[in-house]
Amino acid sequence: MGVLDKLKLDGNVAVITGAGRGLGRAMAAALAEAGADIVATARTESQIEESAGLVRDKGRRCLVVQCDVTDSESVNAMVDASLGEFGRIDILVNNAGGATDGFGNSLEAITDEQWRVGIATNLTGAMYCSRAVIPHMLERGSGKIINVTSGFGLRAGRNNFIYTSAKAGLINFTRSLTMTYAPAIQANLIAPGLFPHGDPAMEEWWKHGKFVPMGRLGADEELGPLCVFLASDLTSYMNGQVIVLDGGGLAGGELPTRFAPVVPLESE
Amino acid sequence: MVVEQFSLAGNAALVIGASNPLGRAAAVALAEAGADVAVATTTRSQQEEVAANSCANEIWALDRKGFAQAIDAADERDVDSLVERAVSEFGCLDILVNAQDLHFAQPALEISLAEWRRVIDANLTGVFLACRAAGREMLKRKTGRIVNISSVLAERGMANGSAYCAAQAGVLNLTRALALEWARSGVTVNSVGAGWIDAGGFLADENMKRQLERYLPYKRLAEPEEISGAVVYLASDAATYLTGQVVWIEGGALSHV
């Protein structure tokens, strides 16, 4: 079998949380293009329908399930519904997450509730989903879990306590999945750099990526092939790893300071 | 189609160190993905020349173009003329894979300066020379993909492995520095961090191999073909925003420590 054939996901079922927009939508579309049927979940049902349309346009089936990943009952019901519809889950993409209330607060200004919600959204949700899906994967003897962390899971940020803690926690949670369930289950992570999801305000805030080594921000579609790569047989021996997709940001470490150390990059 | 983004049809590739199992698997995977592939050795040993020729045969059997050349990968004239030949035969060079590999294990107190230099030259300086020669071509065209194969011994130490470990770690940070230098020139530079494979060398000792297999989460070593898929990914249009990174395929070995 040729190396490109190993990328095909025909017959696979992928559950994607946070599939209503941005990276989640791009990953759902890419996995569907590679042949997988999709369970698209998000808190806001209206947004998921558009993602489901993309999947169905590619000739794949899509089940839409409203789900709050911070509520374990909601997660368990989503997994039951997925298994009821498709009878199997091959791929779980824990993508739900993001900045929550209190992001950027100084330590003294973080309330108990802000901390709880931030950790629940960016760390506990992935645990709930993994916990619900893994028994099924073990029963079938195989499964792929892809967790979406962040560059902030690997480096710190001033007044960035909640998000960095949760995303770093997700990395070591994933490595422990590897130590516990390999080789039946593969658990890897994607760490996206700066992706504005087409939002002009975010593009402006990040200065259109001028300080990123590649000189630009990421486009959501660029994450799709990585997700397919990690879900495919090309990476059967990869486990417990973080793949950083950030235009070179972490290689030099200039992102936090917004200038390149020692040698200025091409000025614009 | 997302799968087509991984295709390398129409690309010209050069794999140095295709005389060892990881380099061979990378060269064959690139050819399977559609690239024409030239291959070269790490040293001018007869055994490596035979292995490189056999790899070129596999590439031809896939109906791809290519050639095999025996070189000393630490000799700048050899490396420069190899890259010139690849550019002249293919018309350009899109992909460079550095898979040079010279195993060496000795207690530090017994390593002569000449031995140290030989190991660093083959495993690290050779990678720099190849990146420099290929980089000249790639920067001219403002496009190119470089993939440097390194090892778990770049990230973890090993007793009696000082020279090899230092060289492998050097490859990782050479990768990051070049990635930044060439980030705005259309050239990405990444590394594939390979797990333990059964390639003789450090694992020629059966007892050590069995101990290692017990320690690995997969309870087995990797097949070279399980690692080469990452080379195809990094060399393709599927990885447009990825540079200066190591993609590890190591069966969870690094999650231990």
Interface residues (C-beta under 8 A of the other chain):
Chain A: G2 V3 L4 K6 L7 K8 A30 E33 A34 R175 S176 T178 M179 A182 P183 G193 P213 M214 G215 G218 A219 E222 G224 P225 L226 V228 F229 S232 L234 T235 S236 Y237 M238 N239 G240 Q241 I243 V244 L245 D246 G247 G248 L250 A251 G252 A260 L265 E266
Chain B: M1 V2 V3 Q5 F6 S7 A29 E32 A33 G34 R176 A179 L180 A183 R184 G195 P217 Y218 K219 A222 E223 E226 I227 S228 G229 A230 V232 Y233 A238 A239 T240 Y241 L242 T243 G244 Q245 V247 W248 I249 E250 G251 G252 L254 S255 H256
